[in-house]
Amino acid sequence: MSFRLVLLGLLLLSSTRAYFQDSIPPVTAIDTTKIDTIVIRATQYKVKAVPRGIRFINPDMSFNETKVLSDPYEPFVVPSFWTKENELGLNVSQVAFVNWNAGGENAVSGLANLKFTRNYKFRYLKWNNELILRYGINVQEGRELRKTEDVIRLTSTFGYRRDTLSKWYYSINTKFNTQFTDGFKYPDTENRISRFMAPGYLFFGGGPNFSPEGEKFNLYLSPTTVKATFVLDQTLANQGSFGVRRAVYDEEGNLVTKGSTKFIEFGILITNTWEKEIAKNIIMQHRLSLFTDYVRRFGNIDIDWELNFTFKVNDSFETNFGTQVIYDDDIRFDQVISDTGNVIDPGVPRIQFRQVLAVGLAYNF
């Protein structure tokens, strides 16, 4: 009996363990198997019903109709922020007489001019450079060669603006003017009244600069400009030409102190340039410069105004008409100097006027 009870208890215990598990799961290994993308391609069957117009043939390529390019291939060029302009002009006029009852003298006149510009502009920066060279001569029968035009002018302006929409720049400006050869008051060719770097003018200053986008208009206002006048000919410097301090002589005419070869002024400079096509093939060029000195004679304004019109016939021929007005209180006329070298009458300043009308060749390169 007791044996049966023991056997029954063992059966009950074994059956009870089948319905219960341990609360802590067994440790299993980490699966490191990588699953890649599986591509299943459908079987390609040959088309049985071919639609009308479909031809299963290899394309036939032929270069028989290929033509050589008429223009040479131009590779890609990195854009430049520089613009340049080169202009050459040559104007010649001639008149000849043979047994002419009304009289006259044979004459030949020539005027050559060169203009170079190099301008840089990108976002906030602008740098404009211009060089102008002009020289003209006149030859008449029975007299010596005479000069009609003589200009060397170099201008450079560097500007910075705060944003790309502003038309105002903070600028620094440099301008230099002089001439090539000696100048005379004809018919007197013994005593020169000017020469290279006598005078020579140098302007340097800074100020606001108004330059609208897409227009050839420029207004420069400089309340701080230094003007240097150079007279590098001692004879002219001793005479006090162009405003420099003249030489000092004793009563017998002996030189005591040489004349100064330079003269410095500090004042206000205003310049304005404007170029516009006022009608078809008619271009107007305007240039104005105003300067007054703070120390010596404030309010006494030096004026240099040039107005030119260009009438274009075609790409090679053009007509030019221009005027220029200059007033400088330091340039004196009718000066009287004694035999001892002393200045008896310093002379008076006058308005200088020049007018040019020329027809000739024009070439851009």
C-alpha positions in Angstrom: 0.0 0.0 0.0 2.7 2.4 0.9 4.6 1.5 -2.3 1.6 2.5 -4.3 1.3 5.9 -2.6 5.0 6.6 -3.2 4.6 5.8 -6.9 1.5 7.9 -7.2 3.3 10.9 -5.6 6.2 10.6 -8.1 3.8 10.6 -11.0 2.0 13.7 -9.7 5.3 15.6 -9.2 6.5 14.8 -12.7 3.2 15.9 -14.3 3.2 19.2 -12.3 6.8 20.2 -13.6 5.5 20.0 -17.2 3.2 22.9 -16.7 5.7 25.3 -15.0 8.9 27.1 -16.3 11.8 29.0 -14.8 11.1 32.8 -14.7 14.7 33.5 -16.0 14.9 32.9 -19.8 17.9 31.0 -21.0 20.8 32.8 -22.7 20.7 32.6 -26.5 23.5 33.5 -29.0 23.3 36.8 -31.1 22.3 36.3 -34.7 25.0 37.9 -36.9 23.6 36.7 -40.2 23.5 39.6 -42.9 20.5 39.8 -45.1 21.2 41.3 -48.6 18.7 42.6 -51.1 17.4 39.8 -53.2 16.5 40.7 -56.8 14.1 38.4 -58.5 14.0 39.0 -62.3 11.1 37.9 -64.3 11.8 35.7 -67.3 12.0 37.7 -70.5 9.8 36.2 -73.2 10.1 37.1 -76.8 7.3 39.3 -78.1 5.0 37.2 -80.1 2.6 39.9 -81.4 4.8 42.7 -83.0 2.9 46.0 -83.2 2.8 47.8 -86.6 5.8 50.1 -87.2 8.2 48.3 -84.8 11.3 46.9 -86.4 13.8 44.9 -84.4 17.0 45.9 -86.2 20.3 47.4 -85.1 20.5 51.2 -85.7 22.5 52.3 -88.8 24.8 55.2 -88.0 26.5 57.2 -90.8 28.7 60.2 -90.7 28.3 61.0 -94.4 26.2 64.1 -93.7 28.6 65.4 -91.0 30.1 68.8 -91.9 33.1 70.6 -90.6 32.4 73.5 -88.1 32.4 76.8 -89.9 33.7 78.6 -86.8 36.6 77.3 -84.7 35.7 75.7 -81.4 35.9 78.1 -78.5 36.6 76.5 -75.2 35.1 77.8 -72.0 36.7 80.9 -70.7 36.6 81.9 -67.0 34.7 85.2 -66.8 36.8 88.3 -66.0 35.7 91.2 -63.9 38.0 93.5 -65.9 36.9 95.6 -68.9 39.3 97.3 -71.2 39.1 99.9 -74.0 41.8 101.0 -76.5 41.1 103.8 -78.9 43.4 105.3 -81.5 42.4 108.4 -83.5 44.2 110.2 -86.3 43.0 113.4 -87.8 44.7 115.1 -90.8 43.8 118.2 -92.7 45.7 119.7 -95.7 45.3 122.6 -98.0 47.4 123.4 -101.1 47.5 126.4 -103.5 48.9 126.7 -107.0 48.6 130.1 -108.7 45.7 130.8 -106.5 44.4 134.3 -107.2 42.8 134.8 -103.8 46.1 133.9 -102.1 46.8 131.5 -99.3 49.5 129.4 -97.8 50.0 125.6 -98.0 49.4 124.0 -94.7 49.2 120.5 -93.1 47.7 119.8 -89.7 47.6 116.6 -87.7 46.2 115.4 -84.4 46.7 112.0 -82.8 45.1 110.8 -79.7 45.2 107.6 -77.7 42.9 106.5 -74.9 43.3 103.4 -72.7 40.9 102.3 -70.0 41.2 99.4 -67.5 38.3 99.0 -65.2 37.6 96.4 -62.5 34.2 95.8 -60.8 33.0 93.0 -58.6 30.3 93.3 -55.9 31.7 95.9 -53.4 34.9 96.9 -55.2 35.5 99.2 -58.2 38.8 100.3 -59.7 38.8 102.6 -62.7 41.9 103.6 -64.6 42.2 105.9 -67.7 45.2 107.2 -69.7 44.7 109.9 -72.4 47.5 111.0 -74.7 47.0 113.7 -77.3 49.4 115.6 -79.6 48.8 117.9 -82.5 51.0 119.9 -84.9 50.6 122.4 -87.7 52.9 123.1 -90.6 52.5 126.1 -92.8 54.7 127.2 -95.7 57.2 129.8 -94.7 57.2 129.3 -90.9 58.3 126.7 -88.4 56.4 123.8 -87.1 53.9 124.7 -84.3 52.2 122.7 -81.7 48.4 122.7 -81.5 47.7 120.0 -78.8 49.7 118.5 -76.0 48.1 116.4 -73.2 49.1 113.6 -70.9 46.4 112.7 -68.4 46.3 109.8 -66.0 43.4 109.1 -63.6 42.9 106.3 -61.2 39.9 105.8 -58.7 39.5 103.0 -56.2 36.1 102.6 -54.5 34.3 100.4 -52.0 30.6 100.3 -51.2 28.7 98.7 -48.3 26.3 96.6 -50.4 25.6 95.7 -54.0 22.6 98.0 -54.3 24.3 101.2 -53.2 25.3 103.8 -55.9 27.7 105.5 -53.5 31.3 104.4 -53.0 34.0 105.4 -50.5 36.8 106.3 -53.0 40.4 107.3 -53.2 41.3 109.3 -56.3 44.6 110.1 -58.0 45.0 112.4 -61.1 48.1 113.5 -62.9 48.4 116.0 -65.8 51.4 117.3 -67.8 52.6 117.7 -71.4 55.1 116.1 -73.9 57.2 119.0 -75.4 58.1 122.6 -74.9 55.4 125.3 -75.3 56.0 128.7 -76.8 54.0 131.9 -77.2 54.3 132.0 -81.0 55.9 133.5 -83.0 58.5 133.8 -80.1 60.2 130.4 -80.1 63.3 131.4 -78.1 61.7 131.6 -74.7 59.6 128.6 -73.6 56.6 129.1 -71.4 56.1 125.5 -70.5 57.6 122.0 -70.9 57.4 118.4 -69.6 56.6 118.5 -65.8 56.6 122.3 -66.0 53.9 122.4 -65.1 52.9 119.0 -63.8 49.8 118.6 -61.6 49.2 115.8 -59.1 45.9 115.4 -57.2 45.4 112.9 -54.4 42.4 112.7 -52.0 39.4 110.7 -50.8 35.7 111.2 -50.6 32.3 109.8 -51.7 31.8 108.8 -55.3 28.3 108.6 -57.0 28.3 106.1 -59.8 24.9 104.6 -61.0 24.9 101.1 -62.3 24.9 100.8 -66.1 25.5 104.5 -66.8 28.7 106.3 -67.7 28.2 108.9 -65.0 30.6 109.7 -62.2 30.4 112.4 -59.5 33.4 112.6 -57.1 33.3 114.9 -54.0 36.6 115.2 -52.0 36.8 117.6 -49.1 40.4 116.4 -48.4 42.5 116.7 -51.6 46.2 117.5 -51.9 47.2 119.4 -55.1 50.9 119.4 -55.9 52.2 121.7 -58.7 55.6 120.8 -60.1 57.8 123.2 -62.2 60.9 121.2 -62.9 62.4 123.8 -65.1 64.6 126.2 -63.0 64.2 129.1 -65.4 60.4 129.0 -65.2 60.6 128.3 -61.4 62.7 131.4 -61.0 60.0 133.4 -62.8 57.4 132.1 -60.3 55.4 130.4 -63.1 52.3 128.5 -62.3 52.2 129.7 -58.7 55.5 128.5 -57.3 57.7 130.8 -55.2 59.8 132.9 -57.5 63.5 133.5 -57.2 65.0 136.4 -55.2 67.6 138.7 -56.9 69.7 141.6 -55.5 69.8 145.1 -57.0 72.5 144.1 -59.5 70.5 141.1 -60.8 72.5 138.4 -59.0 70.6 135.4 -57.9 70.2 135.2 -54.2 67.6 132.4 -53.7 66.4 130.0 -56.4 62.8 129.7 -57.2 60.9 126.7 -55.8 60.2 123.8 -58.1 57.0 122.6 -56.3 54.0 124.1 -54.7 51.5 122.2 -52.4 47.9 123.1 -51.8 45.2 121.5 -49.6 41.5 122.0 -50.5 38.3 120.7 -52.0 38.1 118.9 -55.3 34.9 118.1 -57.2 35.0 116.2 -60.5 32.2 115.1 -62.8 32.4 112.9 -65.9 29.5 111.9 -68.1 29.3 110.1 -71.4 26.0 109.6 -73.2 24.7 108.9 -76.7 22.3 111.9 -77.2 21.3 110.8 -80.6 22.0 108.0 -83.1 25.8 107.9 -83.6 26.3 111.2 -81.7 28.1 110.8 -78.4 28.6 113.5 -75.8 31.6 113.5 -73.4 31.6 115.9 -70.5 34.4 116.4 -67.9 34.5 119.0 -65.2 37.0 119.7 -62.4 36.7 122.3 -59.7 39.3 122.9 -57.0 39.6 125.5 -54.2 42.3 125.9 -51.6 41.6 126.1 -47.9 44.6 128.2 -46.8 45.5 130.7 -49.5 42.3 131.9 -51.2 39.4 129.9 -50.1 36.5 130.4 -52.6 38.8 131.2 -55.5 37.9 128.2 -57.8 40.2 126.6 -60.4 38.1 125.4 -63.3 38.9 122.8 -66.0 35.8 122.1 -68.2 35.9 120.0 -71.3 33.0 119.2 -73.6 33.4 117.0 -76.7 31.0 115.6 -79.3 31.8 112.6 -81.5 29.8 112.1 -84.7 30.4 108.5 -85.9 30.2 108.0 -89.7 31.0 104.2 -89.4 33.4 102.0 -87.5 36.5 103.6 -89.0 35.6 107.3 -89.6 34.3 109.9 -87.2 34.1 113.7 -86.7 35.1 115.3 -83.4 34.1 118.8 -82.1 35.2 119.9 -78.7 35.8 122.8 -76.4 37.8 123.3 -73.2 37.8 126.2 -70.7 40.5 126.6 -68.0 40.8 129.2 -65.3 43.6 129.0 -62.8 44.5 131.9 -60.6 48.1 130.7 -60.4 48.6 131.0 -64.2 49.4 134.6 -65.0 49.6 136.4 -68.3 51.4 139.6 -69.4 54.1 139.2 -66.8 56.8 141.9 -66.9 60.3 141.0 -65.7 63.2 143.5 -65.5 66.7 143.0 -66.9 67.9 142.2 -63.4 65.4 139.3 -63.1 63.0 141.0 -60.7 59.3 140.9 -61.5 57.9 144.4 -62.2 54.3 143.2 -63.0 53.2 139.7 -61.9 50.5 139.7 -64.6 46.8 138.7 -64.3 45.0 135.4 -64.6 42.7 135.0 -67.6 40.2 132.5 -69.0 41.8 130.0 -71.4 39.7 128.7 -74.2 40.3 126.0 -76.8 38.1 124.7 -79.7 38.8 121.8 -82.0 37.0 120.5 -85.0 38.6 117.4 -86.7 37.6 114.6 -89.1 39.7 111.4 -89.3 40.2 107.8 -88.6 39.2 105.9 -85.5 40.4 102.4 -84.5 39.5 100.3 -81.5 41.8 97.5 -80.5 
